[in-house]
Amino acid sequence: MPNSQTLNKAEVPQAFNRVAKRYDLMTSLSPGYGKSLRRSAARLELTPEKARVLDVCCGTGASTQAILDVFPYARPTGLDGSESMLAVARKRFALKPVEWRLGLSESLRATFAAERFDAVFTAFGLRNAESPQRMLEEARAVLAPGGRIVVHDYILDGKALSRLRWEALCRGIIEPMGLVMTRERQLFRYLRQSVIDFGTEAELTALMRDVGASNVTFESQPGWLNGLLGTWTLTFP
Ligand SMILES: C[S@@+](CC[C@H](N)C(=O)[O-])C[C@H]1O[C@@H](n2cnc3c(N)ncnc32)[C@H](O)[C@@H]1O
């Protein structure tokens, strides 16, 4: 396996197949991982009557669990492109009524045909799409009227300090730790580069407005990742 370069977007789900068994252990070492997911999930504002939620790029289900922690009555469907990440999720949620689908984030219309959701959540998903705009359009298309999309992801503010902090975090902690724990180098290099390539918070907010959202809000997460991790909420008429 060539372990010296980064990945292209189409290779990302396969790379997650390689780390699936160690993924939860890795995220458990990231302080506040679950708490920040719950903070973003709260923005879904589900109600018992509007409880259908699609978790795009659900991985092993950490984001799905965050939704259920905040809204115990939620009816989640998790979608991911990695069979092995989904296999871990299926095992972890064996007794819970969650549906799991293997599929790609940029073809939600084809995967869900006439199914509609009251909200779409994507945690560390939008950045992995070949075209974030296309993924948002697909998410919009599977929303019921009045639905909302919540996006949780790493994001830089365009200033040199934010990029320096991100590079230091990746090169100093995430990449060496990932290599030791999973023997995978490419995926963690890809993580570093994909955040740099993702654009700034302002650029992403502008792109989100282009998919027809009536309102787009952004909040940076508090805590040690403040300025590097944020939540967008897109509401639709
Ligand atoms: C960093 S994990 C996030 C998992 C979970 N949402 C969480 O918060 O822990 C990113 C997930 O996105 C999936 N993924 C990446 N590109 C994808 C795509 N184009 N379509 C569907 N899933 C994709 C990967 O397989 C991986 O499970």
PDBQT file of the ligand as one rigid body, heavy atoms in Angstrom, charges set to zero:
ROOT
HETATM    1  C1  LIG A 301     -14.334  11.208  10.547  1.00  0.00    +0.000 C 
HETATM    2  S1  LIG A 301     -15.565   9.999  10.224  1.00  0.00    +0.000 S 
HETATM    3  C2  LIG A 301     -16.911  10.714  11.102  1.00  0.00    +0.000 C 
HETATM    4  C3  LIG A 301     -17.842   9.708  11.696  1.00  0.00    +0.000 C 
HETATM    5  C4  LIG A 301     -18.918  10.268  12.606  1.00  0.00    +0.000 C 
HETATM    6  N1  LIG A 301     -19.792  11.192  11.942  1.00  0.00    +0.000 N 
HETATM    7  C5  LIG A 301     -18.348  10.897  13.862  1.00  0.00    +0.000 C 
HETATM    8  O1  LIG A 301     -18.716  12.023  14.141  1.00  0.00    +0.000 OA
HETATM    9  O2  LIG A 301     -17.559  10.272  14.562  1.00  0.00    +0.000 OA
HETATM   10  C6  LIG A 301     -15.961  10.354   8.526  1.00  0.00    +0.000 C 
HETATM   11  C7  LIG A 301     -16.810   9.293   7.875  1.00  0.00    +0.000 C 
HETATM   12  O3  LIG A 301     -17.184   9.766   6.575  1.00  0.00    +0.000 OA
HETATM   13  C8  LIG A 301     -17.251   8.644   5.704  1.00  0.00    +0.000 C 
HETATM   14  N2  LIG A 301     -17.159   9.144   4.330  1.00  0.00    +0.000 N 
HETATM   15  C9  LIG A 301     -16.132   9.802   3.760  1.00  0.00    +0.000 A 
HETATM   16  N3  LIG A 301     -16.437  10.153   2.496  1.00  0.00    +0.000 NA
HETATM   17  C10 LIG A 301     -17.700   9.705   2.272  1.00  0.00    +0.000 A 
HETATM   18  C11 LIG A 301     -18.598   9.797   1.173  1.00  0.00    +0.000 A 
HETATM   19  N4  LIG A 301     -18.243  10.410   0.035  1.00  0.00    +0.000 N 
HETATM   20  N5  LIG A 301     -19.811   9.242   1.294  1.00  0.00    +0.000 NA
HETATM   21  C12 LIG A 301     -20.186   8.620   2.442  1.00  0.00    +0.000 A 
HETATM   22  N6  LIG A 301     -19.381   8.497   3.514  1.00  0.00    +0.000 NA
HETATM   23  C13 LIG A 301     -18.160   9.049   3.439  1.00  0.00    +0.000 A 
HETATM   24  C14 LIG A 301     -16.101   7.776   6.129  1.00  0.00    +0.000 C 
HETATM   25  O4  LIG A 301     -16.264   6.446   5.716  1.00  0.00    +0.000 OA
HETATM   26  C15 LIG A 301     -16.113   7.950   7.651  1.00  0.00    +0.000 C 
HETATM   27  O5  LIG A 301     -16.842   6.931   8.279  1.00  0.00    +0.000 OA
ENDROOT
TORSDOF 0
